[in-house]
């Protein structure tokens, strides 16, 4: 059996004596990989980070990093002996130090390391914080403070980096640029990282794998692609809010029928007996616009997304279905107009529950 760089086995993540996430197991296979933890507020995401960092103890399961047992019912390595860096959402900068001095604390923590894989100058440039180095925490924005805290954490060159909503305070116009810079830094330093985020697109970009936490459990731990295209439960579908579930009946090993949309063909992710009544996941990309089609649905909403529109269509049975269309399509439909759906409908991967 191959050794995993980080292994979480059957852990109850507790805070204040109460289990937030129960019997959780996941792993990071290789050094330098990143996983992202997604879930609603208050579900226990930060508790997971605090526990891995050693700030909370466990009474069930085990946490092992690079073949070293960090936590179990009988073993607890103190935080200062774990070489794990935890950057909190609220940045935790020392108010009486300048930003530069705060950042340099990270370098000082691991000054005994013989090789510094990245310089302070490089990190400052990548995170675009050169203009705030001489300022104090109260003189900078929340987003700038968050980036300064991130810079400090990176300079420690930890075995494991834990980031709690690292970009939540960064302006949306700048967030994507910082995401690219962060991914570049993590790749260059080969720092194994766990990122807590509420932003699924951020998780899909940064993570090699994503853990979806709902109702006190890890519901799915998989690649971003599989989490998006092959959600394993209705709970995950509802959390991601990327499509709708419509009633259908399986009519063959490669088809099913919905009373409003007709026959839909494709490959089932999970086989169902013919005649099964199922809930079919339809995501915005699954249906195609075609004004010449005889299947026309009423437009009840239209959202402009820059490169695309998301139309919400109402069927005869009052189902609401989202459909993605590139914004350059010739005929842009208004609310109350009819919108054609291309037939025959084929969905490459049919997801049903």
Beta strands, then each sheet from edge to edge (+ up, - down):
strand 1: 6-15
strand 2: 18-28
strand 3: 34-38
strand 4: 62-65
strand 5: 68-71
strand 6: 84-87
strand 7: 160-164
strand 8: 192-196
strand 9: 209-214
strand 10: 217-222
strand 11: 243-252
strand 12: 255-258
strand 13: 262-268
strand 14: 277-283
strand 15: 296-304
strand 16: 308-314
strand 17: 320-326
strand 18: 338-340
strand 19: 345-350
sheet 1: 2+ 1- 4+ 5-
sheet 2: 6+ 7+ 8+ 3+ 9+ 10-
sheet 3: 14+ 11- 12+ 13- 19-
sheet 4: 17+ 16- 15+ 18-
end
